[in-house]
Amino acid sequence: MYDVLFLGSGQGAWNAAVPLGKAGLKVAVVEEDRFGGVCTNRGCNAKITLDKPVELVHTIEQLQGRGFDTVPKINWPDLMAHKHEVIDGLAAGIQQRLVAAGVEIIEGHGTFKDARTIQVGERTVTAKKIVIVSGQRPHQLKIPGQELMHNSTDFLVIPEMPAHITLIGAGYVAMETASIANAAGAKVDIVLRGHQPLREFYQPYVQRLINNMRNRGIKFYYDETITAVVKKESRLELQGTAGFSLQSDYIVDATGRVPNVEKLNLAAVGINYSENGIIVNDHLETNVAGVYATGDVVDKKLAKITPTAIFEAQYLVALFTQKTEAAINYPPIATTVFTSPRVARAGISPTTAKQQPETYSIEVVDYENDWFHQVQNETDGSLTLVFDRKTDRLVGATEYSNEAVDTINGLLDYMELGVTKAQLQRLIYIFPSTQHSYMRKI
């Protein structure tokens, strides 16, 4: 019998399995696909590799007539080859780390037989504790012609960039994919059922991003319900209510992600779950004692991103090695839309702060006239900080700019440590730098 068995090898699994194995526990990981999960193989790592030239090209565009007189074109086949060069060995590397830590690898699809037993093919394995790390997969619209559409996984391995790409949805996947495809030379459309892209983010900044994307030629179609996809000679046609139709060469269904819960035989042990994932308590334990879950498969309001899964994995290490009995206590979690420019945030949103003016105060740092941002001719950036009126502590930050990721990452420490506005004003940063630019204006 194993001490701990992980169903899946994603970030919420291997980041716990390796230290648990090194700590002397008997650990196993069940995996039917590539090691490392979605992020490593067909998600964030691939996306960021493809996005880096986009970021560089947009910076050069900003500097036309200011040191550059031409804009380089992205060579998609070369970029795709580079992506494979960067990420193709990661899965094997993670597997090697597991093996080196003494973790047993069990290849195949695992399902519950009872609360301590997992069936993998013809093999039955038991464990004192089981951790479900089955992740999520792209949602698929159930409409006629659904087989003609692609998902984000398909796009991230596409060998040639189509002339015209249409994305259904306006969340992270759609907006990031649109930004990459547009920079790579494709005509891009975004079709959404509602009228609020990236609704989890501060909408004034989202609208500025949309305006930027429109200026680059990306078209948005709001309040459209897609009912079918049909083949029209060499092209595809989206059809919707009220006579909507739109032809394209390549259609990406980016309507969200769904938890992988259906094929685990959870009913055999009565594990509770919803359409948003597996339900856990504040110790990441399901309603069945000894069965836990981490990562994107968990039903939670927190961002389902790699850093959250890693944090949960590290918590389970402490819990399973008796270094803590406390409930998991999440720090502020930063989230980012990797478009160009970026939108990033952490903590209390400006929207919430404006709704509760008696509790929060807001400081806005506009980069339009900041000389350091003018160096690369970036004139559209802005940072909004939220402070708790009672304590004067920084409790939220949202930025729209090319450097939004670095800015919000830098402010996470202050939110977690409860730094006040007066303490922030005592910090002396390297000059010139983004930090110096916004700190001197607080």
N, C-alpha and C positions, 0 to 999 in steps of 0.2 A: 504493500500500500504506500502511495506517495503522501508526503506531507501536504503538498500543494500541486494542483494540476490546473493548467491554463487552457481554456478552449479558445484558441486563436493566438497569434504571435505578434499582434500589433503593438503600438507604443505602450498601451496599458497592460501589456503582458510581459514583453521581454525586459522592460525597464524594472520590473519586479522580479522576474524569474532569475536574471543574472545575479543580483545581489543576494537573493534567497539561496541560490545554489552555492554561492561563495560562503554563505553563513553556515553551511553544513546541512541544510534541509534537503530532503529528497524531493526533487522538483521535476515535473514533466510539462511539455508543451505539445498540444495537439494542433497540427496545421495541415490544411488540405491544399493550400495555395503557396504563393511566395512569402517568405518570412519578412516580417516588418510591417505588414498591413498596408492599407490604402495609401497613407501618407508617403511611405517609403517608395512604393512601387508605381502608383498610378494616381498620385494626388499632389500634395504640397511640394515635394522635392522636384518632381517633373515640372510642375507649374512654374516654380521660381527659376529653374534653369532656362525655361523658354521665355520667361518674362525679363530676364536681365538685359538682353539686347534691346527690348522695348524701352526700358528705363533709359538706357544710353542714347537711343535714337531720339527720344523725346527731349532729352537734355540738349542734344545737338540742335534740334529744331528750335529750341528757345534761344540758341546762340547764333542763329543765322544773321549774318551781317555784323556779328560781334565776335568775330574770330573764325567762324565757319561760313563757307559759301555754298556747300552742298550737304545733303542729308544722305547718309549711307542707307542702302536697302538691306533688309533682312533676307538672308539666303536660308529659306526654310529647311530644305534637305540637310544642309550643313548644320543648322541649329538642332535639328532632330537627331542627327548623328552625335552631336556633342551631348545632348540630353542623355542618350543611351550610354555614352562614355562615362557620364557622371554617376548615373543611378543604377545601371544594370548589375553592378557588383555589390550593391548595398545589401540585398537580401541574403546572399551567401555570407557576407560579413557578419550579419546579425546571427545567422545560424551558427557560425563558427564561435561567436562570443558565447552563445548558449551552451554549446558543447564544451568549451573551455571552462565554463563555470560548473560543469558537472550536471547540467540539465539534460534529461533524456528527451530526445525528439521522437514524437510519434506522428508519422505522416498518415493523413486520411481525414475523413469527416467524422467528427465526434457528436454523439447524441446521448442524452440522458437515459439511463436505464433505471436508476433510482438516485437518491440524493447524494450518494457516495460513489456511484458507478457510471462510467462513461463507456459506451460502445463505439469502437473504431474499427469498422470492417468486421473481421472475424474475431478481433481481440477485445477483451473486456479488461478495463483498468479501474482501479479504485483509488480514492484519495480522501484524506481527512478534510481537506478544503478544496473546493472547486471554484475557479474564477472564470466567469464568462466574459470573453473579450472578442466578440464576433463582429463588432463594428457595424457599419452601414453600407448601403449600396445606392446607386442612383435610382430615384423614383422614375417610373415609366407611366406615361399617360395611356390609359386604356381606351384608345380610339381606333377607328379603321385606319390602316396604314401605319400603325405604330412601328412595324418592322422596318419601315423606310427611314426612321429617325436614328440618330446616334446619341450617345451620352458623353459625359466629360471624359470617361476612360478612353473612349474611341478617339476623341479629339487629341488627347495627349500623346497619341502614337501615330497620328495621321502623317503619312509620308510626304504628301504634297498639299499645299494650301489651296483649297478651292477658291474660285473667283468670287463666290457669293455664299456667305454663311448666315443662317438665321438661327437665333437662339430663342427658345420658349422659356420664359421666366426672367426674373430680374434680381436674383439673389447673388451671393458671392460668386458662384460658378459662372453664371451668365455674364456678369459684369467683367469678371477677370478674363474669361475666354474672349469676350468681345474686344477688350483692350489689346490682347495679344494678336488676335486675327486681323484687326484693323491695322495695327502697326506692321504686320507682315504683308499687307497689300490687299487683303480681301475686302469686298463690300460687306458690311455687317448690318443686320437688323436685330432688334430686340423686341419680342412680342410678349406682353404680359397681361395677365388676366385682370389685375387691378390697375392702380395708377400711382403706386408708391414703391419705386425700386428701393432695395436695401432698407426696408422699413425699420430694421433694428438700429439704424444709425441716425445721427442727428440730421434731420432733413434739409436744413439750409445748406449744409456742406454737401449732402448728396445731390442737391439741385445744382450746385456749382460744378460737381463732377459730371453730371448729365450734360450741362451746357458745354463743358470741355469736350466730352465725347461727341456731342452733336457737331461741334466745330470741326472735329476730325472726320466727319462724314457718317457717323453711326446714327441710324434711324431708330426711333422708339415708337412703338404702336401700343397704345394704352387701352385698357378695358376690352380686350379681345379674348373670347373663349374659343379655343381651337377644337374643332369637332372631327377633323379628318386630315390625313395626308395622302395625296394621290400622285401618281406618276404622270407627268405631262411631257411626253417625248423624252428628251435628255435631261429634263429638270424635274424638280419636285414642287408641289403646290400645297401650301397650307390653306385649309378652308376653315371658316369659323362662322359664328352666328352673325345675323344681320348682313349676310352677303360678303363677309370679309374673305379675301383671298390674297395670297402673296407667294410668288415663285422664288425659288432659291436652288442652289446646287447642293447644299449640305445643311441639314437641320439637326440642331442639338436640343434634345429634351433636357432642359436644366430646371426642372420644376421641383427640385428638392432632393432629399435623401431619406431613406427609410431604414429602420433598424433590422438587422439580420436575426430574427427570432423564430421564424416559422419552421426551420428545419433542425431545431435542437431538441425536439420532443419535450418541451418544457412542461407540457400537460402531465407527463409521466410522474413528475414530482410536485406539480401544483405551484410552479413559480409564477408569480404575478408579473404581468407586463401590460403595456398599453400600446397604442399606435406610435408613441414616441420612444418606446424602448422598455427595458427591464426596470422595474421599480425596486429601488434600494433604500435602506435607511441611512442615518448619518454615519454609519460605519461601512458603507458600501455593501452591506449584506442584504440579500433578498429576504423575502418572507420565509424562506426555507433555511434553517440554521446550517451554517457551514458552506453555503453557496453565495458567492459574491459576484459583482460585475464592475467593470471599469470601462472607461473610454466612451466612444460614440454610441454604443448600444444602450447606455444608461438613459433612462427617462429623467432629464434634468433641464432646468432653465438656464444653467450655465452654458457658456460657449462650448460646443463639441469640436474641440480643436486639439492638436497634438500636445501642446503644453499642459492642457487640463488632464489629458490621459496620463501623461508622465507624472504629474503631481499625484494623481490617484494611485498610480503604481508605487510611487515612493511611500505614500501613506500606508499601503498594504504591507510593504516591507517592514515598516516600524510596528504595525499592528501584529503581524504574524511572528515577529521575533521578540514580542513582548516588550518593546521599547516604548509603547504607548497603549493606553486603553481609551484615550480620548476620542471623541467624534472628529471626523475630518473637518478642518477649518480652512476653507479656501481663502487665499489672498485675493486682492484685485486681479482680474484677468483681462489682459489686453487682447483686443481683436482688431483685425485689419482687413480691409479690402485691397488686394494687391492689383489695383488698377494703376494707371499713371495719369495724374497724381494719385497718391494713396489717401484713404480715409482710415484713421485709426482712433481707437477709444479705449478707455478704462474707467471703472468706477461710475459715479453718478453722472448721468447724461445732462447736457444743458437743458434738454426738454423738461426733465424732471425738476431741475433746479428752478426753471422759470415758473413751473406750476406751484412751487413751494418757496416763494421769495422770503418768507419769514424764517426759513431754515437754512437756505443757501444763498451765497453771493456769487457773482460771476465776473470773471476778468477775461477780456478778449484781447488777444495779441494779433494785430493785423500785420502781415508781412509785406504788404504792397509797397510800403515806403521804407522797408528795412534794407539798408545798403548791402548787407551780407547776402540776402536773397537776390538782390539785384545783380550780384556778381555773375550768377548763372541765368539772369533775366527771368527769375521766377517771381511773378507779381500777383499770383492768385491765391497764395497760401494764407491760412489763418488758424489760430489756436484758441480754444475756449477752455478756461480753467474754472472749476467749481470748488468753492471753499465752504466749509461748515461755519455758519455765522457764530455759533456758540464757542467753538474751540479755535476758529480761524485756521483749521487744518485743511490741507488739500485733499479733496475726496473724489475728484473726477477730472478727466481731461479728454478732450476730443480735438483732433487736428486734421486739417485737409491741406496736404502739401506733398512735395516729392520726398521730404524727410520725415513724414509722419511716424513711420515705424520707430526710428531712432528717438524721436522726441517722446513718444508715449512710453517706450521702454525705459527711458531715463527718468520719467516721472513716476513709474511704478514703485520704485524704492520709497519715494516720499509719501505716497499714499499708504503703503504698508506700514511704514514707520511712524506715521502720524505727524509729519513735518508741518509746521505752521507757516503762514505767509511771511512772518518776520524772520523765521529761520531760513526760508528760501532766499530772502533778500541778502542774507549773509554769505551766500555761496558765490565764490569767485571762480568763473570758468575760463578756460583757454579762450583767448581772443586771436583771431575771429573764430566763431563757432556758432552753430544753431542754438546751443544752450545759452550762450552769452546773449544772443539776439532776443530770446523771449524772457530770460530771467531779469534783464535790466528794465523790462517794461512792466513787471508785476508790481 
